[in-house]
Amino acid sequence: FPSHDILSYDYYGSVEFVWIIFLVNDIVDPYYDWPMEEEVFNQYIVNKYGSLPAAMNLSQSSYYRNSQYSYWMTSTTYENIDEIDRVGWSPVDNYSYEFIKNEEKRKIKLLDRSIAADVAFEMERILKKVNRV
């Protein structure tokens, strides 16, 4: 998967528009909000859950998924809902949850290149009007 600066250059012809990619895709942290490659992803899992086997342990699951609607909820929420509302929900190990979320990040939205320069100009104009504190 290309890095954000390469994608910006390939699509917009400049790395100066990488912030537009971040904005359109709600990316705050380019390291963890951008799709991670396997090595980085596995290190992220180890840092967050202690080890890959621990993250794959279903008994330590933090998430539930309703596969019919592709909705997610935390185990805390699941434990606090009525039994009838639990129908259709299944526990998902933490590794699978993180993997699915990482894969979803590969669906990058791009603002039409024909308006990127205009958007950049307008953003600069707007930011010049912001009061400094």
Disulfide bonds with the S-S distance in Angstrom:
none
